[in-house]
Amino acid sequence: MMKKIKTCYLTELDVTRLEKYAAANAKLQHMLDDVLERAVIVDSHDIPADVVTMNSQATLIDTASGEQMTWTVVYPPNADFAQGRLNVFSPAGLALLGARRGESIRFTPPSGDQQVLKIDKILYQPEAADDFSL
């Protein structure tokens, strides 16, 4: 059975910034390369409002437990899991980046048990808010 690889949507600006972080770390570069292989890269002004971009805040539902959580996908220096600020280079962050509202994301957290989360709402997306400086 072939695994269907989901297309993700990234903005040119996000890719440029992510590449800066990854440039100094081979592990991050490898993780980013995996994402870029399935990415459609678009201009920031052309990204659909239902796509999770950098600094987007989304509400997710754990499909196993029904638990709801709200995360903001951030660059490594801004990550603070206790505050819901998810490092983009974490398994969940990379799965979430570029996904669309209504999609389910699958990832394996450090605990080792695969998690499936459904993107319920995008509460904030910088591009949709015309905020291109974040």
Rosetta blueprint (number, residue, H / E / L):
1 M L
2 M L
3 K L
4 K L
5 I L
6 K L
7 T L
8 C E
9 Y E
10 L E
11 T E
12 E H
13 L H
14 D H
15 V H
16 T H
17 R H
18 L H
19 E H
20 K H
21 Y H
22 A H
23 A H
24 A L
25 N L
26 A H
27 K H
28 L H
29 Q H
30 H H
31 M H
32 L H
33 D H
34 D H
35 V H
36 L H
37 E H
38 R L
39 A E
40 V E
41 I E
42 V E
43 D L
44 S H
45 H H
46 D H
47 I L
48 P L
49 A L
50 D L
51 V E
52 V L
53 T L
54 M L
55 N L
56 S L
57 Q E
58 A E
59 T E
60 L E
61 I E
62 D E
63 T L
64 A L
65 S L
66 G L
67 E L
68 Q E
69 M E
70 T E
71 W E
72 T E
73 V E
74 V E
75 Y L
76 P H
77 P H
78 N H
79 A L
80 D E
81 F H
82 A H
83 Q H
84 G L
85 R E
86 L E
87 N E
88 V L
89 F L
90 S L
91 P H
92 A H
93 G H
94 L H
95 A H
96 L H
97 L L
98 G L
99 A L
100 R E
101 R L
102 G L
103 E L
104 S E
105 I E
106 R E
107 F E
108 T L
109 P L
110 P L
111 S L
112 G L
113 D L
114 Q L
115 Q E
116 V E
117 L E
118 K E
119 I E
120 D E
121 K E
122 I E
123 L E
124 Y E
125 Q L
126 P L
127 E L
128 A L
129 A L
130 D L
131 D L
132 F L
133 S L
134 L L
